[in-house]
Amino acid sequence: MPKILTIDDEIEFTTLLQGYFGARGYEVTVANTGDLGLRLAKESQPDVCLIDLKMPGMHGDEVMKEILAMYPKIKCIMITASEGEGKTRQYLMDLGAFTCFDKPISSLRDLEDTIKKALAG
């Protein structure tokens, strides 16, 4: 069973992701802070991390850098509602993101297709 770790401070969003992907056979773990996300990444070593960029405390780019330093095979998909999308997206890709999604996510099916590609690669 593929494992997804979702790190986002918006509980409604993580609940949505947990329900959607859980119903499709994924094991979904949720963290609402970057620090908790790092701890859970160490414990569960997920296949894919969905990480919000802007969170209180530790930002998503810092979380992703630490996860990839420990576990370079984990695919990190960044989710951002930030301004200056082109520069932000390029910055995140340069740090090692598998890809980036804009928030709000317009299609969970598109996100699922991307996760399948990440798992296949």
C-alpha positions in Angstrom: 0.0 0.0 0.0 1.6 3.3 -1.1 2.1 5.8 1.8 1.4 9.5 1.6 2.3 12.0 4.2 0.4 15.3 4.0 1.9 18.3 5.8 -0.5 21.3 5.8 -1.8 23.6 8.5 -5.3 23.6 7.0 -7.1 20.8 8.7 -10.1 20.9 6.3 -7.7 20.3 3.4 -5.8 17.5 5.1 -9.1 15.8 6.0 -10.2 16.1 2.4 -6.9 14.5 1.1 -7.1 11.8 3.8 -10.6 10.8 2.8 -10.0 10.9 -1.0 -6.7 9.0 -1.0 -7.7 6.7 1.9 -10.7 5.6 -0.1 -8.4 4.8 -3.0 -6.1 2.4 -1.2 -3.4 4.8 0.0 -2.2 4.9 3.6 -2.4 8.6 4.5 -0.7 10.2 7.5 -1.4 13.8 8.3 0.7 16.5 10.0 -0.5 20.0 10.7 3.0 21.5 11.4 6.4 21.2 9.7 8.0 19.8 12.9 5.4 17.1 13.2 5.7 16.4 9.5 9.5 15.7 9.9 8.9 13.5 12.8 6.3 11.5 11.0 8.5 11.3 7.9 11.2 9.7 10.0 8.7 7.2 11.5 6.7 6.2 8.5 9.1 6.9 5.6 6.3 7.6 3.1 6.6 7.2 -0.6 5.2 10.7 -1.3 4.9 13.8 0.7 2.4 16.5 -0.1 3.7 19.7 1.6 2.1 23.1 1.9 4.7 25.9 1.4 3.3 28.5 3.8 2.8 27.2 7.3 3.3 28.8 10.8 6.7 27.9 12.2 8.7 25.8 9.7 7.9 26.5 6.1 7.3 23.8 3.6 10.5 24.4 1.7 12.5 23.9 4.9 10.6 20.7 5.6 11.2 19.4 2.1 14.9 20.1 2.3 15.2 18.1 5.5 13.1 15.2 4.3 15.1 14.9 1.0 18.4 15.2 2.9 17.3 12.1 5.0 15.4 10.2 2.4 16.3 11.3 -1.1 13.9 8.7 -2.7 10.8 10.3 -1.2 8.9 12.3 -3.8 7.8 15.7 -2.5 4.9 17.5 -4.2 4.7 21.1 -3.0 1.3 22.8 -2.7 1.4 26.6 -2.8 -0.9 29.5 -3.0 2.0 31.9 -3.0 2.4 35.0 -5.2 5.1 35.1 -7.9 4.3 31.5 -8.9 6.9 31.2 -11.6 9.8 32.1 -9.3 8.5 30.1 -6.4 7.8 27.1 -8.5 11.4 27.2 -10.0 12.9 27.7 -6.5 11.0 24.6 -5.2 11.9 22.5 -8.3 15.6 23.5 -7.8 15.4 22.3 -4.2 14.2 18.9 -5.3 10.4 19.0 -5.5 8.9 16.4 -7.8 6.4 19.0 -8.9 4.2 21.8 -7.6 0.5 22.3 -7.4 -1.4 25.5 -7.0 -3.7 25.9 -4.0 -6.6 25.6 -4.1 -6.2 22.3 -6.0 -8.6 22.3 -8.9 -8.6 18.5 -9.4 -7.8 15.8 -6.9 -7.8 13.4 -9.9 -4.9 15.4 -11.4 -3.1 15.2 -8.1 -3.7 11.5 -7.9 -2.3 11.1 -11.5 0.8 13.0 -10.4 1.2 10.8 -7.3 1.0 7.7 -9.5 3.7 9.1 -11.7 5.8 9.8 -8.7 5.4 6.3 -7.4 6.2 4.8 -10.8 9.4 6.9 -11.1 
